[in-house]
Amino acid sequence: MAIVKVLSKKYRGFFALFLWLGMSSFAINNDHQRYEQVVVKFIITPKVDKATQLPEGFAYTLAKVERILSKIFSSDELRVALAKKDFPDSSFSKSKKGCFQALYETNGRVSGLGLYQNLTQKQAVELEWVIKPYPNGKTSTMGFSNACVDRITSYDYWIKDGQFLSLRMVRHLAHEFTHIVGYRHASKVPEAYKWTKKEDPAYVLGGIVGDIMLDWIKKGEL
C-alpha cells in the first residue's frame, strides 16, 4: 500500500501530463475531422437585366463556374490555406439573423478556420446572381452583396468575351460570397478600426481562390 502511494505521488505529474497530451491530441484530431470532409455544391440562378447583353455561351460558362466553385470550396487546399490566416476582430458584419458564427482566435482576431466554417456551413449553396448595367455610367466596382442575403449583384461591364472569363467569375463570386456569410470591408467601420486589403477576409479569400485555380491549371486538374 505504501509503495502504491509513493509511486502515485512520484508519477502524479507524469500522469497529469500524459492525460493532458491525450486530451489535447483528441481535441486536435476531432478539430481536424470537423473541417476535413466537406462537400459543397454551388447552384447559381442568373437574373439578367433586359438591357444587359451577355457573352455567347454564357450558360455553358456559368455551369463551369458552378463546378469550379464547388470543387474549390470542397477542397482541402482551401481549408489548409485559410487555417494559416486570421483577420481583424472588427471584420464581422453586424447582423442578428444568425446566418454566421463570430469565431475568434485565441489572440482575439477573427479565425481563418472560422471563416472556412462559415463558407462551408451549407452543403448546397443556392445563390441568385443579378446582372445589370451600372445605373450612373462607368464604375470600377464589379458588384456587391449583403450579409445573410443569398444574392449577388454584379455590373455587366466586365462580363465580356475574353480569356479566363470563367476564372474571373469564380473569383468575383467567391469574394462576394464572403460578405454573404458575414464578413465586411474596412469601408464599413470607423477610421480607428480600419484594415488593409491584405487583412480583408473577402480579398484574402479571392486571392486564395485565384492561387488554387492557377495551381490546378498548372497540374492539368482544371
N, C-alpha and C positions, 0 to 999 in steps of 0.2 A: 504493500500500500504506500509506504514511504517513497519507494523508488518511482512509483507512478506519479506521485505528487511532484517529486524533483524533476522528472522528465517533462511533466506538463509545464512547470514553471520555466525550465530551461529552453524549451522549444515553443513557448507560447508566442513569441514574436515571429518565429518562423512560420507557425501555423496561420497566424493572422495575415502575414504577407502572402502565403500560399493561397489563402481564401480570397484575399483582395485581388490577386492576379487572376484567379479563376473567374471571379465575378466580372472583372474588367474585360477578360477575354470573351466571356459570354455576352456582355453588353456590346462589345465591338462586333462580334460575329452576328448578333441579332441586327445591329445597325446596318452592317454590310448587306444582309439579306433583305432588310427593309427597303433598300434602294436598288438592289441588284436586278431583279426580274420585273421589268416594267414594259408593257406593250401599250403604245398609244397610237390611235388611228385618227387622222385629221379628215374631217368631212366639211368641205367648204362650198357654200352655196352663193354664187355671184348674184348681185343685184345691180344691174348696169343702167346708168342714166341714158335716156334716149339720145342725148347729144354726144355720147361717147362712142368712138369707133375703135374697137379692139382689133389687135392683130389677127390675121388669118391663122386659123388653127389654135385659137385661144383655149378652146375646150380641151384639146389634147395637152397643151402646156399646163393648164390648171390641174389636170389629172396627174401629170408628172410632179407638179408641186406638192400635191397631197401625198404622193408616195414618198417623196424625199423628206418632207416634214415628219411623216410618220416614222420613217427609218431613223432619222436623227434623234427624235425625242424618245425612241425606244432603244437607243444605243447606249452602250457602256461608256463610249467616248464622251458623251455629253455629261454624264454623271461624274466621271473622273475629273473632267475639266472644271466643272462648277465646284467640286469639292475643294479645289485649290483656291477658291475665291471667297472674299467677304466684301461687304458693302456698307456704306454709311447708314447709321441707325435711323436716319430720317427719310430713307428711300421708300418706305411703305406708304401707299396711298391711305387716305383717311376714308374708311368705309365701315359701315355697321352691317353690311349684308352677309358677312360670313363666308365669302367666296374664297378666302385665302387665310392662311395662318401667318401670324407675325413671329417668325422663328429667328433667334439670335445666336451668335457665337458666344463663347464664354467671356470674350472681351467686350461684349455689348454691341458688336457690329452685326449687321444682317448676315445670316448664314447662307453660304453658297449652296450647301445641300438643302437648306430650307427653300431657296429659290427653285432648285431642282424638284423638290417635293410638290411645290405649288404648280409648277409647269406640267407635272405628270400625274396630277391627282385624278384626272379623268381618263378612262381607257378610250372613250370616244369623245373627241373634241369637235363639236359642231359649231361652225362659225358662219355668220353672214358676212359676205365681202361686198361692200358698197363701193362702186367705182363711178366716179363722176368728174366733170371738169371743175377746176378751181373757180369759185364764184366771182372773183375780182381780178381776173387776169393771171399773170405769172406768179409762181411761188416756188420756193426751194423745198417746201415741206412735201414729203411723199404721202403722208396720210396721218391718221390719228386713231386712237381707241380710248376707251374708258374702263376703269376698274369695274369688274363684275357684270359687264355687258358683253355678250358674245357676238360682238360686231366690230369689224374693222372697216374704216372708211379710207379710201385711197384716191388721190387725184390722178387723172389719167395721163398727164403729160409725159410720164416716164415709162408707161406701159406700151412700148412700141416694138416693132420687129427689130431684132438685133441679137447679137451673140450673148449667150448666157442669160437671157431674159428670165428663164425659169429659176435660175440660181438667185437672181436679184429679188424675184418674188418671194422665194423661200426665206431669204434673209430679212426682207421687209416684214413679212407676216410673223416671223418668229419674234422680231423686235416688238411689234405691236401686241403680240400675244402676251408678252411680259407685262405690259400695262394692264391687260385684262385680268391677269391673275394677281394684281395688287401692287405693282411697283411703278414709281413715278420718276420724272426727270427733276433735276435741280431747279428748273424754272418754276416749279410749283411750291417751293419752300422759301422762307425768309433768307436774306442775304447771308446771315451768320451761319446758316446750316447748309449752304450750297456745296456741291462737289463737282469734280471734273468728269468728262466723258469716260476717262479711264476707270472710274469707280461707279459708273452708272450701270445698274443691272441690265437695262434694255440694250445699251450699246455693247456691253461686255458679252451678253448672250449672242447678239448679232455677229460679233467678231468670232466667237467660238463656233457658231454655226457655219460661218464662212470658211474657217480653217478646216473644219471637219469635211465639208464638201470638197475643198481643194485636195485634201489628203486622199479622199475616196476616189477622186478623178485620177490622181497620180497612180493609185493602185488598181485602177480599172474597175472599181466597185460602184461607180455611179454612172 
